[in-house]
Amino acid sequence: MNASQLFSRDGVKSLLETPDWAILSAENPGAVRATAEFNKRATDGLRGCLEIAGYDFVELSGRYAGIDEVSFGITGIDRPVATAYAKYFGQESVTTFYGLLFPKTVVRFRWLSVSQVSPGSESSTTCPDGSAFSLEII
């Protein structure tokens, strides 16, 4: 399944059965609100890295720790690479098939369910088709 298919209203239902994907942002390092200029440069930098590496990805909008940010839904990316990108861009965590990974503490969780939510909900992700989802962890 490519990124456009996986990160859509119907595709997100398959997230828990589809390995090698990640949701990653370069904005607001350490979950601290950054300036719009910083966030744009960071997002452009991550986009460039993903393009050069040849990953299939789509732009998502999301909320993490109550802060809106641009993220990317990436397919074909494994856990170590996703974690390395998160660490490089100063992110507190990265969302993957294996759970919410925290590069500094290496705490891993397993997803319990995927739920459809209203766009803009706390800790939610909005897909290019306008549908939004949230992942619950155990």
Backbone as CSV, one residue per row, in Angstrom:
resi,resn,N_x,N_y,N_z,CA_x,CA_y,CA_z,C_x,C_y,C_z
1,MET,0.857,-1.173,0.000,0.000,0.000,0.000,0.905,1.238,0.000
2,ASN,0.644,2.190,-0.906,1.481,3.387,-0.926,0.991,4.395,0.117
3,ALA,1.742,5.482,0.270,1.433,6.453,1.321,0.067,7.097,1.133
4,SER,-0.294,7.430,-0.101,-1.603,8.052,-0.346,-2.743,7.115,0.027
5,GLN,-2.553,5.840,-0.196,-3.591,4.861,0.140,-3.645,4.612,1.645
6,LEU,-2.476,4.439,2.275,-2.429,4.106,3.702,-2.942,5.260,4.560
7,PHE,-2.540,6.479,4.209,-2.944,7.640,5.008,-4.167,8.304,4.380
8,SER,-5.275,7.553,4.406,-6.569,8.003,3.896,-7.653,7.445,4.814
9,ARG,-8.883,7.894,4.614,-10.004,7.453,5.467,-10.070,5.925,5.571
10,ASP,-9.977,5.231,4.449,-10.062,3.768,4.470,-8.728,3.116,4.825
11,GLY,-7.638,3.725,4.408,-6.320,3.128,4.628,-5.892,3.055,6.074
12,VAL,-6.250,4.079,6.879,-5.784,4.078,8.274,-6.302,2.877,9.057
13,LYS,-7.372,2.261,8.565,-7.873,1.056,9.238,-6.853,-0.075,9.157
14,SER,-5.910,0.014,8.216,-4.882,-1.017,8.031,-3.579,-0.707,8.751
15,LEU,-3.485,0.436,9.422,-2.217,0.825,10.053,-1.663,-0.237,10.997
16,LEU,-2.549,-0.858,11.775,-2.082,-1.805,12.781,-1.641,-3.139,12.191
17,GLU,-1.932,-3.349,10.917,-1.517,-4.595,10.254,-0.443,-4.349,9.193
18,THR,-0.008,-3.110,9.010,0.931,-2.762,7.942,2.248,-2.299,8.551
19,PRO,3.325,-3.088,8.437,4.614,-2.666,8.998,5.301,-1.619,8.112
20,ASP,6.367,-1.075,8.623,7.253,-0.165,7.892,6.570,1.105,7.397
21,TRP,5.977,1.834,8.335,5.461,3.167,8.081,5.794,4.023,9.293
22,ALA,5.742,5.322,9.100,5.976,6.249,10.209,5.221,7.537,9.955
23,ILE,4.906,8.219,11.036,4.397,9.587,10.974,5.446,10.421,11.703
24,LEU,6.010,11.370,10.978,7.158,12.112,11.502,7.034,13.581,11.131
25,SER,7.389,14.440,12.073,7.442,15.876,11.850,8.852,16.364,12.152
26,ALA,9.194,17.499,11.580,10.460,18.154,11.920,10.198,19.441,12.698
27,GLU,8.923,19.748,12.905,8.547,21.004,13.549,8.548,20.899,15.069
28,ASN,8.684,22.058,15.707,8.560,22.178,17.162,9.409,21.149,17.913
29,PRO,10.741,21.187,17.732,11.606,20.204,18.398,11.380,20.159,19.913
30,GLY,11.414,18.948,20.439,11.227,18.759,21.871,9.832,19.117,22.348
31,ALA,8.864,19.141,21.423,7.470,19.485,21.736,7.352,20.890,22.316
32,VAL,8.245,21.784,21.848,8.210,23.192,22.242,7.899,24.010,20.994
33,ARG,6.905,24.863,21.083,6.472,25.648,19.927,7.628,26.483,19.384
34,ALA,7.915,26.333,18.091,8.959,27.097,17.411,8.307,28.152,16.521
35,THR,9.134,29.034,15.970,8.603,30.065,15.082,8.147,29.441,13.763
36,ALA,7.272,30.140,13.070,6.791,29.666,11.771,7.952,29.530,10.791
37,GLU,8.896,30.450,10.840,10.048,30.396,9.931,10.903,29.153,10.209
38,PHE,11.162,28.883,11.478,11.950,27.696,11.826,11.232,26.436,11.356
39,ASN,9.939,26.357,11.652,9.174,25.161,11.292,9.151,24.934,9.784
40,LYS,9.032,26.005,9.000,9.031,25.857,7.543,10.375,25.317,7.053
41,ARG,11.471,25.868,7.564,12.808,25.383,7.168,12.995,23.930,7.581
42,ALA,12.566,23.578,8.783,12.722,22.202,9.262,11.890,21.237,8.415
43,THR,10.645,21.621,8.113,9.779,20.776,7.290,10.354,20.607,5.892
44,ASP,10.843,21.705,5.309,11.471,21.621,3.986,12.702,20.710,4.027
45,GLY,13.462,20.769,5.111,14.634,19.910,5.260,14.272,18.437,5.339
46,LEU,13.257,18.114,6.133,12.820,16.719,6.236,12.245,16.243,4.906
47,ARG,11.449,17.082,4.246,10.891,16.727,2.934,12.030,16.393,1.961
48,GLY,13.061,17.217,1.953,14.212,16.983,1.079,14.918,15.671,1.389
49,CYS,15.096,15.383,2.665,15.721,14.109,3.067,14.906,12.920,2.577
50,LEU,13.597,12.991,2.751,12.727,11.887,2.337,12.735,11.715,0.822
51,GLU,12.731,12.831,0.092,12.777,12.758,-1.373,14.096,12.150,-1.851
52,ILE,15.205,12.616,-1.298,16.519,12.100,-1.694,16.632,10.610,-1.395
53,ALA,16.087,10.188,-0.251,16.138,8.770,0.140,15.155,7.922,-0.666
54,GLY,14.245,8.555,-1.397,13.307,7.825,-2.246,12.094,7.252,-1.538
55,TYR,11.749,7.796,-0.366,10.573,7.297,0.350,9.290,7.804,-0.289
56,ASP,8.237,7.000,-0.208,6.903,7.398,-0.618,6.256,8.032,0.609
57,PHE,5.783,9.272,0.483,5.211,9.958,1.639,4.155,10.953,1.199
58,VAL,3.310,11.318,2.156,2.311,12.366,1.961,2.406,13.338,3.124
59,GLU,2.026,14.567,2.856,2.011,15.577,3.911,0.722,15.423,4.713
60,LEU,0.858,15.457,6.030,-0.261,15.357,6.961,-0.256,16.589,7.844
61,SER,-1.376,16.907,8.438,-1.389,17.928,9.481,-1.763,17.220,10.766
62,GLY,-1.142,17.635,11.824,-1.405,16.940,13.075,-1.280,17.833,14.282
63,ARG,-1.570,17.246,15.430,-1.410,17.909,16.723,-0.645,16.951,17.624
64,TYR,0.382,17.476,18.266,1.139,16.693,19.232,1.353,17.588,20.439
65,ALA,1.006,17.097,21.599,1.125,17.865,22.845,0.408,19.212,22.718
66,GLY,-0.718,19.215,21.982,-1.515,20.422,21.839,-0.976,21.436,20.852
67,ILE,0.063,21.091,20.101,0.671,22.014,19.142,0.408,21.508,17.729
68,ASP,-0.137,22.382,16.873,-0.355,22.024,15.472,0.981,21.955,14.754
69,GLU,1.129,20.964,13.869,2.353,20.876,13.078,2.138,20.048,11.828
70,VAL,2.972,20.330,10.831,2.979,19.552,9.600,3.793,18.294,9.860
71,SER,3.264,17.158,9.437,3.955,15.873,9.558,3.952,15.202,8.195
72,PHE,4.686,14.121,8.099,4.677,13.317,6.889,4.304,11.889,7.246
73,GLY,3.406,11.302,6.458,3.089,9.884,6.540,3.989,9.181,5.544
74,ILE,4.861,8.319,6.025,5.908,7.712,5.198,5.706,6.203,5.154
75,THR,5.797,5.616,3.978,5.743,4.157,3.864,7.107,3.651,3.415
76,GLY,7.373,2.375,3.741,8.639,1.755,3.365,9.808,2.155,4.237
77,ILE,9.544,2.751,5.384,10.608,3.192,6.294,10.625,2.269,7.504
78,ASP,11.817,1.810,7.901,11.878,0.907,9.055,12.090,1.698,10.344
79,ARG,11.930,1.003,11.445,11.984,1.620,12.772,13.300,2.342,13.043
80,PRO,14.489,1.733,12.782,15.733,2.451,13.084,15.902,3.739,12.275
81,VAL,15.496,3.717,11.023,15.638,4.918,10.193,14.664,6.000,10.663
82,ALA,13.428,5.630,10.934,12.443,6.598,11.425,12.910,7.228,12.735
83,THR,13.457,6.419,13.622,13.964,6.924,14.897,15.162,7.843,14.689
84,ALA,16.021,7.506,13.744,17.191,8.344,13.445,16.760,9.714,12.917
85,TYR,15.769,9.735,12.015,15.260,11.019,11.527,14.670,11.830,12.684
86,ALA,13.893,11.187,13.538,13.292,11.894,14.672,14.378,12.510,15.558
87,LYS,15.398,11.752,15.824,16.486,12.249,16.666,17.207,13.409,15.986
88,TYR,17.494,13.263,14.694,18.195,14.301,13.940,17.418,15.618,13.954
89,PHE,16.095,15.531,13.809,15.273,16.733,13.777,14.780,17.151,15.161
90,GLY,15.322,16.552,16.226,15.027,16.972,17.590,13.629,16.646,18.077
91,GLN,13.032,15.604,17.504,11.656,15.266,17.874,11.605,14.442,19.151
92,GLU,10.592,14.703,19.943,10.391,13.959,21.181,10.015,12.510,20.903
93,SER,9.290,12.288,19.773,8.849,10.934,19.449,8.563,10.819,17.965
94,VAL,8.379,9.583,17.523,7.956,9.285,16.159,6.923,8.163,16.238
95,THR,5.867,8.279,15.457,4.809,7.275,15.435,5.132,6.237,14.375
96,THR,5.108,4.968,14.761,5.408,3.880,13.834,4.451,2.710,14.077
97,PHE,4.532,1.728,13.203,3.784,0.483,13.370,4.076,-0.146,14.730
98,TYR,5.297,0.030,15.229,5.738,-0.597,16.482,5.316,0.185,17.708
99,GLY,4.739,1.350,17.506,4.300,2.163,18.616,4.878,3.558,18.538
100,LEU,4.690,4.297,19.598,5.228,5.643,19.711,6.636,5.500,20.262
101,LEU,7.634,5.850,19.455,9.026,5.657,19.851,9.623,6.976,20.324
102,PHE,10.307,6.925,21.417,10.971,8.089,21.983,12.479,7.890,21.840
103,PRO,13.137,8.574,20.881,14.559,8.349,20.622,15.457,8.501,21.841
104,LYS,15.113,9.405,22.751,15.997,9.624,23.901,15.824,8.559,24.984
105,THR,14.646,7.965,25.077,14.411,7.024,26.165,14.133,5.605,25.699
106,VAL,13.950,5.422,24.429,13.680,4.121,23.822,12.532,3.385,24.512
107,VAL,11.476,4.116,24.817,10.260,3.507,25.355,9.385,3.134,24.167
108,ARG,8.856,1.919,24.173,8.006,1.480,23.068,6.641,1.067,23.595
109,PHE,5.635,1.358,22.802,4.269,0.989,23.127,3.694,0.168,21.985
110,ARG,2.588,-0.449,22.203,1.874,-1.159,21.138,0.509,-0.516,20.987
111,TRP,0.093,-0.351,19.751,-1.184,0.297,19.493,-2.344,-0.601,19.880
112,LEU,-3.361,-0.002,20.419,-4.582,-0.706,20.786,-5.627,-0.570,19.683
113,SER,-5.809,0.636,19.173,-6.822,0.827,18.145,-6.583,2.115,17.371
114,VAL,-7.215,2.189,16.218,-7.230,3.395,15.393,-8.658,3.908,15.437
115,SER,-8.845,5.181,15.794,-10.194,5.730,15.823,-10.288,6.954,14.929
116,GLN,-11.420,7.070,14.256,-11.701,8.268,13.471,-12.093,9.369,14.462
117,VAL,-11.519,10.557,14.277,-11.808,11.691,15.160,-12.062,12.928,14.301
118,SER,-12.463,14.003,14.953,-12.642,15.271,14.244,-11.280,15.892,13.985
119,PRO,-11.069,16.478,12.799,-9.803,17.162,12.530,-9.519,18.196,13.619
120,GLY,-8.271,18.279,14.064,-7.881,19.233,15.090,-8.016,18.713,16.499
121,SER,-8.469,17.475,16.676,-8.568,16.904,18.019,-7.172,16.770,18.628
122,GLU,-7.114,16.742,19.925,-5.837,16.602,20.625,-5.101,15.353,20.160
123,SER,-3.826,15.475,19.855,-2.979,14.362,19.407,-3.648,13.560,18.296
124,SER,-4.011,14.260,17.232,-4.645,13.620,16.095,-3.851,13.911,14.832
125,THR,-4.158,13.173,13.783,-3.527,13.365,12.485,-4.622,13.501,11.444
126,THR,-4.467,14.492,10.566,-5.436,14.700,9.485,-4.778,14.337,8.164
127,CYS,-5.446,13.468,7.411,-4.948,12.973,6.123,-5.247,13.972,5.006
128,PRO,-4.574,13.797,3.859,-4.846,14.689,2.726,-6.309,14.702,2.287
129,ASP,-7.048,13.617,2.516,-8.464,13.589,2.104,-9.393,14.240,3.142
130,GLY,-8.807,14.821,4.211,-9.593,15.513,5.223,-10.045,14.656,6.383
131,SER,-9.872,13.341,6.286,-10.241,12.480,7.407,-9.170,12.584,8.491
132,ALA,-9.564,12.366,9.718,-8.629,12.465,10.841,-8.698,11.209,11.678
133,PHE,-7.566,10.872,12.298,-7.532,9.700,13.152,-6.618,9.935,14.340
134,SER,-6.782,9.082,15.328,-5.948,9.076,16.521,-5.626,7.621,16.836
135,LEU,-4.458,7.382,17.365,-4.048,6.038,17.738,-4.022,5.946,19.255
136,GLU,-4.681,4.935,19.791,-4.661,4.711,21.243,-3.574,3.707,21.563
137,ILE,-2.856,3.941,22.655,-1.779,3.039,23.040,-2.098,2.300,24.319
138,ILE,-1.498,1.127,24.440,-1.650,0.321,25.647,-0.560,0.757,26.613
